[in-house]
Structure formats: C-alpha cells, structure tokens
Amino acid sequence: MNQMLYIPEKKFREDDEISLTEIYEILRKSWIWVVALAVLGATLGGLLAFMLPKKFQASVYVEPPLAVQYMEANALRTSVSGLKWVSGDHLYGIFLNQLLSDESRHDFFENVYLPSLTKKPQSDLEKNTLYKSVMPKLIAVKEPVPKKGRQLYSVEIQASTGKDTVDWMRAFLARVESAARVRWIEGEQKIIDVTIKNIEKDLMEKYELTRSHREDREVRLDEAFRVAKAVGQLGPQLTTGQLPKQDGIAGYADGSSLYARGVKSLGAEIEILREREDDSAFIDGLREAQAKLKSLRGQHLQQQAVGMYRIDGQLLEPAKPNSPKKGLLIIVGFLLGGFCGVLAAFIRNFIMAKNASAKTQERSISFA
C-alpha cells in the first residue's frame, strides 16, 4: 500500500507567504533580467523621443487695451450726440467672446492652417476629421483660475517650428481682434442708425403736429374774424380801468370771446398764418434734435482704429521644443522596463519553483 505524504497545515501557510528575504533572493538571482529590461525600456523611450515629431509652443496673456488704443473712438462722442464713451473693458469683453468662440478657430483653420499644409484634405469629411483631431492641440485658450495665479486669459499655440508658433499666434490674435472690431462697429452703427431713425420720425411727427395746430388756429381765428366783422368790432375791446394782457384780453382768454380782438388784429394774424411756409421756429426742441442728428451722422466708425486687447509682456519665439519630452520618455521607459524585469523575475521564479515541486512529488511517489 502506498503511504500518503503528510505536510502540516502550518507548513502550507509558511510556503504561501513570501518574506522580504525571499524577494531579495529572487531579484538577486534575476538582476540581469531586471537591468536588461530597464535599459531596453529606456532605450525604446529615447528612440521614441527622437522619432516623434517636434512641437514648439508659444503662449501669451491678454488683457484689456490701454486708453491710447481706443480713445480716438471718443473724439466725436460729445454730449450733444448722446453716445456713451467707449471703454476698454467693453471692447475687451467683445474680444474675449470672439476669442472663446468656435468661429475664431474655424476661421484660423480655414485661412491660416490649411494653406500651410503641403497635402490638403480633398473632401469636407477629411477636412472635418482633420479639424477635430488638430485644433484641440493646436490652439488652447485657458481661463484664469479664481484666486490662483494671474487672473488673465492665456492663449497657447503649437506648431512644428518656433517661427510658426509666433507667426500663427500673431495671425490668430489679429483675426480675432479684426472680427471683434467688426462686431463692435456693427453694434455701435446699429445703435446710431436706430437713434437717427427715431429722431427723424419724432421730428416728422412734431412737424405734423405743429401744422395741425396752425390749421386749428386758423379755423378759430377765421370764425372769430367773421363774428367780429358781423358785430362791427374793428379794434380790441377794452374794459375801462384794465390794461390788455399779453397776447389777448381777459375776456377771450378761453377762446370764447376771441372776436373781441377786432377785425384788424384777427385778419392780420390769419394772413400771417396762411403765408407761413416753415413751422420750424415753432417746434420745441427742434434745434437740439437737429444738432444731435448732425453729430450722429458725423460718426465715422469704419475709419477708427480701435484696439480690442493687448498682450501682457512680449511674444517670444520658443528656444526649444515643448514636446516630446525626451527626459520624461526615457525615465518612463526605464521604469516600465524595470517593472517588466521584476515581473519577469517573479514569473521565472514561480515556474522554477513549480517545476522543482513537481519533481519532488514524483520522487516521493516513486519512493512510496
């Protein structure tokens, strides 16, 4: 009868646990594997760093324009025009909205990036695919982090050469500023046009109202003239001991006794009213409205050079590429290679231990 080999339970627990001494022995016996794979990983990381295309990066901070960049726009904004003065914060807000818009990125992609390519996309699908893959890395606009660092928006652009980063940054910011300026001019011109239209409409209504009042006055005077002529009232009717009051007599202040002015006075006024060709002198606020119209029509927004932003500092060409980071790739490759070496050492030790255990069991069974 074969005898069973008995191994205490305690022995099983001791075999399952690996001590630091055993780990050291495993690594010591397989140190060549660890070192070789670590060196191999570092080498591959270095080769990858040399094979990947170089990327240069330029970055700038943008902030509101100085007063000298937009003060010319306030030259004709007098109190008569009624227009508010242009402020740097208002212009900068319009610039930021344009800077953060997808429209600015599409404009740069179509008019700056695509013309720089030697091989251009042949279809709209290829163009859209290229846009989605390239633009997130090409241009980055970062908002300021509250209570951390500089509270300014920053713009970053990547390119294959340092010169391209500077040229593309200038082109991108120039196109954004131009679009923002057009948007500001359109808004301001719309306000001016609507204001002019409202003033002209208001004046037309006032002219019509004044003409209607004059015609009504003629009707009342004409009736009073006929009454005065019928009763034989040639001159003004005066009450004894009471002087005539301004533009009339107390008796016909409400219009009921207008005939008391007499035929001569009434006839003269009727004749003057009928001969009047222009009611301008009798319209309240006419001269102020005309001065405002003249001032508004004299605003030449298209001819004004208005700065929408300014760069904080200088835009400098980067001296070295931003990526790939050779040192980082070599270190990561070395660590990954070392990890693979350690893993290989443990796998090798496990296989050797399993083979040794199998041989031991075979010997024990054959001995039994």
Buried (B, 14 or more C-beta within 10 A) or exposed (E): EEEEEEEEEEEEEEEEEEEEEEBEEBBEEBEEBBEBBBBBBBBBBBEBBEEBEBBBBBBBBBBBBEEEBBBBBBEBBEEBBBBEEBBBEBBBBBBBBBBBBEEBBEBBBEEBBBEEEEEEBEEEEEBEEBBEEBBEEBBBBEEEEEEEEEEBBBBBBBBEBBEBBBBBBBBBBEBBBEBBBEBBBEEBEEBBEEBBEEBEEEBEEBBEEBEEEBEEEBEEBBBBBEBBBEEEBEEBBEEEEEEEEEEBBEBBEEEEBBBBBBBBBBBEBBEEBEEEEEBEEBBEEBEEBEEBBEBBEEBEBEEBEBBBBBBEEEBEBBEEBBBBEBEEBBBBBBBBBBBBBBEBBBEBBEEEEEEEEEEEEEEEEEEE
